[in-house]
Amino acid sequence: MGRVLFGLILVALGAALLLDNLGYLHLQVSYRWWPLALVLLAVVRMVERGFLRVGPHFLLFLGLFLLAGFLEREDLIERWWPMAIVWLGVLVTLRALLPKRKPDPCENLPEGTP
């Protein structure tokens, strides 16, 4: 369901931007906010695939750092970029320490199968 919703949001956003470029719709869009799409994508990926996956966190930090740059807050990037390394290190450590969930062999069987 998350992918369908994300796909529909992309279609609506793309159509609105296209209509704006063609002059049929006047959005007055500020393109400095586009990194929020990366943040949203990262959150969707965390919900779909699990919080301990490294990829969505990397995408989250990329989106936040790009957003800070577009909002002309380079001071935040200069001060806080090591936090991204600490966070990813904690994430990798937790993945190594927490037990992995083994798939249940009966999980994908159709109902009524013995």
C-alpha positions as CSV (number, residue, x, y, z in Angstrom):
1,M,0.0,0.0,0.0
2,G,2.9,2.4,0.8
3,R,4.3,2.0,-2.7
4,V,0.9,2.7,-4.3
5,L,0.5,5.9,-2.2
6,F,4.0,7.0,-2.9
7,G,3.5,6.4,-6.7
8,L,0.2,8.4,-6.7
9,I,1.9,11.3,-4.8
10,L,4.7,11.3,-7.5
11,V,2.2,11.3,-10.3
12,A,0.2,14.2,-8.8
13,L,3.3,16.2,-8.0
14,G,4.8,15.6,-11.5
15,A,1.5,16.6,-13.2
16,A,1.2,19.8,-11.1
17,L,4.8,20.8,-11.9
18,L,4.2,20.0,-15.6
19,L,1.0,22.1,-15.7
20,D,3.0,24.9,-13.9
21,N,5.8,24.8,-16.5
22,L,3.2,24.8,-19.4
23,G,1.5,27.9,-17.9
24,Y,-1.8,26.2,-17.1
25,L,-1.3,26.3,-13.3
26,H,0.5,28.9,-11.3
27,L,2.0,27.3,-8.3
28,Q,4.8,29.7,-7.3
29,V,6.8,26.6,-6.2
30,S,10.0,27.2,-4.2
31,Y,12.4,24.5,-5.4
32,R,14.5,24.9,-2.3
33,W,12.2,22.4,-0.5
34,W,12.7,19.5,-2.9
35,P,15.0,17.6,-0.4
36,L,12.0,17.0,1.7
37,A,11.0,14.5,-0.9
38,L,14.2,12.5,0.0
39,V,13.3,12.7,3.7
40,L,9.7,11.5,2.9
41,L,11.1,8.6,0.8
42,A,13.5,7.7,3.6
43,V,10.7,7.5,6.1
44,V,8.5,5.4,3.7
45,R,11.5,3.0,3.2
46,M,12.0,2.7,7.0
47,V,8.4,1.8,7.5
48,E,8.3,-0.7,4.6
49,R,11.7,-2.4,5.1
50,G,12.5,-1.9,8.8
51,F,14.1,0.8,10.9
52,L,17.5,-0.9,11.1
53,R,18.2,-0.7,7.4
54,V,21.2,1.6,6.6
55,G,20.0,2.8,3.2
56,P,17.0,4.8,4.3
57,H,19.0,6.5,7.1
58,F,21.7,7.5,4.5
59,L,18.9,9.0,2.3
60,L,17.4,10.8,5.3
61,F,20.7,12.5,6.2
62,L,21.3,13.4,2.5
63,G,17.9,15.0,2.4
64,L,18.4,16.9,5.6
65,F,21.9,18.1,4.6
66,L,20.6,19.2,1.2
67,L,17.7,21.0,2.8
68,A,20.0,22.9,5.1
69,G,22.1,23.9,2.2
70,F,19.2,25.1,0.1
71,L,17.9,27.1,3.1
72,E,21.4,28.6,3.4
73,R,22.1,27.1,6.8
74,E,25.6,25.7,6.1
75,D,26.4,26.3,9.7
76,L,24.2,23.4,10.6
77,I,26.0,21.1,8.2
78,E,29.4,22.3,9.4
79,R,28.5,21.6,13.0
80,W,26.4,18.5,12.8
81,W,27.8,16.3,9.9
82,P,29.7,14.1,12.4
83,M,26.3,13.1,13.9
84,A,25.5,11.3,10.7
85,I,28.6,9.1,11.1
86,V,27.8,8.4,14.8
87,W,24.1,7.6,13.9
88,L,25.1,5.2,11.1
89,G,27.7,3.6,13.5
90,V,25.0,3.0,16.1
91,L,22.7,1.6,13.4
92,V,25.3,-0.8,12.2
93,T,26.1,-1.9,15.7
94,L,22.5,-2.5,16.5
95,R,22.1,-4.6,13.4
96,A,25.0,-6.7,14.4
97,L,23.9,-7.2,18.0
98,L,20.2,-7.8,17.6
99,P,19.1,-11.3,16.6
100,K,17.9,-11.6,13.0
101,R,14.4,-12.8,12.6
102,K,14.3,-16.1,10.7
103,P,11.4,-16.4,8.2
104,D,8.6,-18.7,9.2
105,P,8.3,-21.4,6.6
106,C,4.6,-21.5,7.0
107,E,4.3,-17.7,6.5
108,N,3.9,-17.7,2.8
109,L,1.7,-20.7,2.4
110,P,-1.9,-20.3,1.2
111,E,-4.6,-20.6,3.8
112,G,-5.8,-24.2,4.4
113,T,-2.4,-25.8,3.6
114,P,-1.4,-28.3,6.2
